[in-house]
Amino acid sequence: MAPLPNAELVQNSLQLYRYLLRCCKRLPEENIRQHYRHAVRQSFKVHADEDNPERIQQIIKRAIEDADWVMNK
């Protein structure tokens, strides 16, 4: 399963959050979708207070790479 298009347009945490939730909708089984939705929400809460722009971009890049891996799994 290919990742969603326009991943390169994700520039901030809210766009990343929406992108990842849209990826979750494309997963084949409901229990898998629920698991990854929960993981996305938890990660968003953990990193909500991050204010270093460099670190935010690192997190966005890694999250998109991880989403690509999950979608291709």
N, CA, C and O atoms as a GROMACS GRO file, in nm:
protein
  292
    1MET      N    1   0.085  -0.117   0.000
    1MET     CA    2   0.000   0.000   0.000
    1MET      C    3   0.089   0.123   0.000
    1MET      O    4   0.176   0.137   0.086
    2ALA      N    5   0.069   0.210  -0.092
    2ALA     CA    6   0.151   0.330  -0.105
    2ALA      C    7   0.110   0.435  -0.002
    2ALA      O    8  -0.007   0.442   0.036
    3PRO      N    9   0.205   0.515   0.043
    3PRO     CA   10   0.170   0.624   0.135
    3PRO      C   11   0.085   0.728   0.064
    3PRO      O   12   0.077   0.731  -0.058
    4LEU      N   13   0.025   0.812   0.142
    4LEU     CA   14  -0.056   0.918   0.083
    4LEU      C   15   0.031   1.016   0.008
    4LEU      O   16   0.146   1.039   0.046
    5PRO      N   17  -0.021   1.074  -0.098
    5PRO     CA   18   0.057   1.175  -0.171
    5PRO      C   19   0.071   1.302  -0.088
    5PRO      O   20  -0.001   1.323   0.010
    6ASN      N   21   0.163   1.384  -0.126
    6ASN     CA   22   0.186   1.516  -0.066
    6ASN      C   23   0.246   1.510   0.074
    6ASN      O   24   0.231   1.606   0.151
    7ALA      N   25   0.313   1.403   0.110
    7ALA     CA   26   0.380   1.396   0.240
    7ALA      C   27   0.484   1.506   0.252
    7ALA      O   28   0.511   1.556   0.361
    8GLU      N   29   0.541   1.544   0.139
    8GLU     CA   30   0.644   1.648   0.142
    8GLU      C   31   0.587   1.786   0.177
    8GLU      O   32   0.663   1.878   0.207
    9LEU      N   33   0.455   1.800   0.174
    9LEU     CA   34   0.392   1.928   0.207
    9LEU      C   35   0.368   1.945   0.357
    9LEU      O   36   0.329   2.053   0.401
   10VAL      N   37   0.389   1.839   0.434
   10VAL     CA   38   0.367   1.846   0.579
   10VAL      C   39   0.475   1.935   0.639
   10VAL      O   40   0.594   1.903   0.632
   11GLN      N   41   0.434   2.046   0.699
   11GLN     CA   42   0.529   2.143   0.754
   11GLN      C   43   0.515   2.165   0.903
   11GLN      O   44   0.608   2.214   0.967
   12ASN      N   45   0.401   2.131   0.961
   12ASN     CA   46   0.384   2.154   1.105
   12ASN      C   47   0.316   2.035   1.170
   12ASN      O   48   0.274   1.941   1.103
   13SER      N   49   0.306   2.041   1.302
   13SER     CA   50   0.257   1.925   1.376
   13SER      C   51   0.110   1.893   1.347
   13SER      O   52   0.073   1.776   1.341
   14LEU      N   53   0.029   1.994   1.327
   14LEU     CA   54  -0.112   1.968   1.297
   14LEU      C   55  -0.127   1.900   1.160
   14LEU      O   56  -0.208   1.808   1.144
   15GLN      N   57  -0.052   1.945   1.063
   15GLN     CA   58  -0.056   1.881   0.931
   15GLN      C   59  -0.007   1.737   0.940
   15GLN      O   60  -0.062   1.648   0.876
   16LEU      N   61   0.096   1.714   1.021
   16LEU     CA   62   0.147   1.578   1.040
   16LEU      C   63   0.040   1.491   1.105
   16LEU      O   64   0.017   1.379   1.061
   17TYR      N   65  -0.025   1.541   1.207
   17TYR     CA   66  -0.129   1.468   1.278
   17TYR      C   67  -0.240   1.426   1.181
   17TYR      O   68  -0.282   1.311   1.180
   18ARG      N   69  -0.287   1.520   1.102
   18ARG     CA   70  -0.392   1.489   1.003
   18ARG      C   71  -0.344   1.388   0.899
   18ARG      O   72  -0.418   1.298   0.862
   19TYR      N   73  -0.221   1.404   0.852
   19TYR     CA   74  -0.164   1.313   0.754
   19TYR      C   75  -0.159   1.171   0.810
   19TYR      O   76  -0.198   1.075   0.742
   20LEU      N   77  -0.111   1.158   0.933
   20LEU     CA   78  -0.098   1.025   0.992
   20LEU      C   79  -0.235   0.960   1.016
   20LEU      O   80  -0.251   0.840   0.997
   21LEU      N   81  -0.333   1.039   1.058
   21LEU     CA   82  -0.467   0.983   1.077
   21LEU      C   83  -0.529   0.940   0.944
   21LEU      O   84  -0.601   0.841   0.938
   22ARG      N   85  -0.500   1.014   0.837
   22ARG     CA   86  -0.548   0.972   0.704
   22ARG      C   87  -0.480   0.842   0.661
   22ARG      O   88  -0.543   0.756   0.599
   23CYS      N   89  -0.353   0.828   0.694
   23CYS     CA   90  -0.284   0.702   0.665
   23CYS      C   91  -0.349   0.587   0.740
   23CYS      O   92  -0.366   0.479   0.684
   24CYS      N   93  -0.386   0.610   0.863
   24CYS     CA   94  -0.450   0.505   0.944
   24CYS      C   95  -0.580   0.457   0.879
   24CYS      O   96  -0.613   0.339   0.885
   25LYS      N   97  -0.653   0.547   0.819
   25LYS     CA   98  -0.780   0.510   0.755
   25LYS      C   99  -0.760   0.412   0.640
   25LYS      O  100  -0.852   0.340   0.603
   26ARG      N  101  -0.641   0.410   0.584
   26ARG     CA  102  -0.614   0.323   0.468
   26ARG      C  103  -0.564   0.185   0.507
   26ARG      O  104  -0.543   0.101   0.420
   27LEU      N  105  -0.544   0.161   0.636
   27LEU     CA  106  -0.498   0.030   0.681
   27LEU      C  107  -0.611  -0.072   0.668
   27LEU      O  108  -0.728  -0.036   0.680
   28PRO      N  109  -0.577  -0.199   0.644
   28PRO     CA  110  -0.678  -0.298   0.606
   28PRO      C  111  -0.772  -0.344   0.717
   28PRO      O  112  -0.889  -0.369   0.689
   29GLU      N  113  -0.727  -0.357   0.840
   29GLU     CA  114  -0.811  -0.414   0.945
   29GLU      C  115  -0.840  -0.310   1.053
   29GLU      O  116  -0.756  -0.227   1.084
   30GLU      N  117  -0.961  -0.317   1.110
   30GLU     CA  118  -1.004  -0.220   1.210
   30GLU      C  119  -0.914  -0.221   1.333
   30GLU      O  120  -0.879  -0.114   1.384
   31ASN      N  121  -0.876  -0.338   1.382
   31ASN     CA  122  -0.791  -0.342   1.502
   31ASN      C  123  -0.653  -0.281   1.477
   31ASN      O  124  -0.595  -0.220   1.566
   32ILE      N  125  -0.602  -0.297   1.356
   32ILE     CA  126  -0.474  -0.233   1.321
   32ILE      C  127  -0.492  -0.082   1.312
   32ILE      O  128  -0.408  -0.006   1.360
   33ARG      N  129  -0.602  -0.038   1.252
   33ARG     CA  130  -0.630   0.107   1.244
   33ARG      C  131  -0.639   0.168   1.383
   33ARG      O  132  -0.582   0.274   1.409
   34GLN      N  133  -0.711   0.100   1.474
   34GLN     CA  134  -0.725   0.151   1.610
   34GLN      C  135  -0.590   0.160   1.680
   34GLN      O  136  -0.562   0.258   1.750
   35HIS      N  137  -0.508   0.058   1.663
   35HIS     CA  138  -0.376   0.057   1.726
   35HIS      C  139  -0.292   0.177   1.681
   35HIS      O  140  -0.237   0.249   1.764
   36TYR      N  141  -0.283   0.198   1.551
   36TYR     CA  142  -0.201   0.308   1.500
   36TYR      C  143  -0.262   0.445   1.529
   36TYR      O  144  -0.188   0.541   1.552
   37ARG      N  145  -0.395   0.458   1.528
   37ARG     CA  146  -0.458   0.584   1.567
   37ARG      C  147  -0.422   0.619   1.710
   37ARG      O  148  -0.388   0.733   1.742
   38HIS      N  149  -0.428   0.518   1.798
   38HIS     CA  150  -0.392   0.540   1.937
   38HIS      C  151  -0.245   0.582   1.948
   38HIS      O  152  -0.212   0.674   2.022
   39ALA      N  153  -0.158   0.514   1.876
   39ALA     CA  154  -0.015   0.548   1.878
   39ALA      C  155   0.010   0.690   1.829
   39ALA      O  156   0.093   0.762   1.886
   40VAL      N  157  -0.060   0.731   1.724
   40VAL     CA  158  -0.045   0.867   1.671
   40VAL      C  159  -0.088   0.969   1.776
   40VAL      O  160  -0.018   1.067   1.800
   41ARG      N  161  -0.202   0.945   1.838
   41ARG     CA  162  -0.252   1.039   1.941
   41ARG      C  163  -0.158   1.048   2.059
   41ARG      O  164  -0.131   1.157   2.109
   42GLN      N  165  -0.106   0.933   2.104
   42GLN     CA  166  -0.013   0.934   2.216
   42GLN      C  167   0.115   1.009   2.182
   42GLN      O  168   0.165   1.087   2.263
   43SER      N  169   0.168   0.986   2.064
   43SER     CA  170   0.291   1.056   2.023
   43SER      C  171   0.267   1.206   2.012
   43SER      O  172   0.354   1.286   2.048
   44PHE      N  173   0.150   1.244   1.962
   44PHE     CA  174   0.118   1.386   1.952
   44PHE      C  175   0.116   1.449   2.091
   44PHE      O  176   0.168   1.559   2.109
   45LYS      N  177   0.057   1.380   2.188
   45LYS     CA  178   0.051   1.433   2.325
   45LYS      C  179   0.190   1.442   2.387
   45LYS      O  180   0.221   1.539   2.455
   46VAL      N  181   0.273   1.342   2.363
   46VAL     CA  182   0.408   1.340   2.419
   46VAL      C  183   0.491   1.456   2.367
   46VAL      O  184   0.568   1.515   2.442
   47HIS      N  185   0.476   1.488   2.239
   47HIS     CA  186   0.558   1.593   2.177
   47HIS      C  187   0.488   1.728   2.167
   47HIS      O  188   0.538   1.818   2.099
   48ALA      N  189   0.374   1.743   2.232
   48ALA     CA  190   0.295   1.867   2.221
   48ALA      C  191   0.370   1.990   2.271
   48ALA      O  192   0.346   2.100   2.221
   49ASP      N  193   0.459   1.974   2.366
   49ASP     CA  194   0.529   2.090   2.422
   49ASP      C  195   0.664   2.117   2.355
   49ASP      O  196   0.740   2.203   2.400
   50GLU      N  197   0.693   2.045   2.249
   50GLU     CA  198   0.820   2.065   2.176
   50GLU      C  199   0.818   2.202   2.109
   50GLU      O  200   0.722   2.236   2.039
   51ASP      N  201   0.922   2.282   2.131
   51ASP     CA  202   0.925   2.415   2.073
   51ASP      C  203   1.049   2.443   1.987
   51ASP      O  204   1.061   2.552   1.931
   52ASN      N  205   1.138   2.348   1.977
   52ASN     CA  206   1.257   2.364   1.895
   52ASN      C  207   1.222   2.331   1.749
   52ASN      O  208   1.190   2.216   1.719
   53PRO      N  209   1.226   2.429   1.659
   53PRO     CA  210   1.187   2.405   1.519
   53PRO      C  211   1.268   2.295   1.451
   53PRO      O  212   1.214   2.219   1.370
   54GLU      N  213   1.396   2.286   1.483
   54GLU     CA  214   1.479   2.181   1.424
   54GLU      C  215   1.432   2.043   1.469
   54GLU      O  216   1.422   1.951   1.387
   55ARG      N  217   1.404   2.030   1.596
   55ARG     CA  218   1.357   1.902   1.652
   55ARG      C  219   1.220   1.867   1.594
   55ARG      O  220   1.193   1.750   1.566
   56ILE      N  221   1.133   1.964   1.577
   56ILE     CA  222   1.001   1.940   1.520
   56ILE      C  223   1.014   1.886   1.378
   56ILE      O  224   0.944   1.792   1.340
   57GLN      N  225   1.104   1.943   1.299
   57GLN     CA  226   1.125   1.894   1.163
   57GLN      C  227   1.181   1.752   1.163
   57GLN      O  228   1.146   1.672   1.077
   58GLN      N  229   1.268   1.720   1.259
   58GLN     CA  230   1.319   1.584   1.271
   58GLN      C  231   1.206   1.486   1.303
   58GLN      O  232   1.198   1.377   1.246
   59ILE      N  233   1.119   1.526   1.394
   59ILE     CA  234   1.006   1.441   1.432
   59ILE      C  235   0.914   1.420   1.313
   59ILE      O  236   0.868   1.308   1.289
   60ILE      N  237   0.886   1.526   1.238
   60ILE     CA  238   0.798   1.516   1.121
   60ILE      C  239   0.860   1.421   1.018
   60ILE      O  240   0.791   1.333   0.965
   61LYS      N  241   0.987   1.438   0.991
   61LYS     CA  242   1.055   1.353   0.892
   61LYS      C  243   1.050   1.207   0.935
   61LYS      O  244   1.018   1.120   0.854
   62ARG      N  245   1.081   1.180   1.059
   62ARG     CA  246   1.082   1.042   1.109
   62ARG      C  247   0.941   0.982   1.109
   62ARG      O  248   0.924   0.865   1.075
   63ALA      N  249   0.841   1.060   1.146
   63ALA     CA  250   0.703   1.010   1.150
   63ALA      C  251   0.655   0.973   1.009
   63ALA      O  252   0.586   0.873   0.992
   64ILE      N  253   0.690   1.053   0.910
   64ILE     CA  254   0.651   1.022   0.772
   64ILE      C  255   0.723   0.897   0.723
   64ILE      O  256   0.662   0.813   0.657
   65GLU      N  257   0.851   0.884   0.756
   65GLU     CA  258   0.925   0.762   0.720
   65GLU      C  259   0.862   0.639   0.784
   65GLU      O  260   0.846   0.535   0.720
   66ASP      N  261   0.825   0.651   0.911
   66ASP     CA  262   0.763   0.539   0.982
   66ASP      C  263   0.627   0.506   0.922
   66ASP      O  264   0.591   0.389   0.909
   67ALA      N  265   0.551   0.608   0.885
   67ALA     CA  266   0.420   0.586   0.823
   67ALA      C  267   0.436   0.515   0.689
   67ALA      O  268   0.358   0.426   0.656
   68ASP      N  269   0.535   0.554   0.612
   68ASP     CA  270   0.562   0.488   0.485
   68ASP      C  271   0.594   0.341   0.508
   68ASP      O  272   0.546   0.254   0.434
   69TRP      N  273   0.675   0.312   0.610
   69TRP     CA  274   0.710   0.175   0.641
   69TRP      C  275   0.586   0.093   0.679
   69TRP      O  276   0.568  -0.019   0.631
   70VAL      N  277   0.500   0.150   0.764
   70VAL     CA  278   0.379   0.080   0.806
   70VAL      C  279   0.288   0.056   0.686
   70VAL      O  280   0.231  -0.053   0.673
   71MET      N  281   0.273   0.154   0.601
   71MET     CA  282   0.183   0.140   0.487
   71MET      C  283   0.233   0.035   0.388
   71MET      O  284   0.153  -0.029   0.320
   72ASN      N  285   0.364   0.016   0.380
   72ASN     CA  286   0.422  -0.082   0.288
   72ASN      C  287   0.437  -0.220   0.350
   72ASN      O  288   0.473  -0.316   0.281
   73LYS      N  289   0.411  -0.230   0.478
   73LYS     CA  290   0.429  -0.356   0.549
   73LYS      C  291   0.329  -0.461   0.512
   73LYS      O  292   0.333  -0.572   0.565
   0.00000   0.00000   0.00000
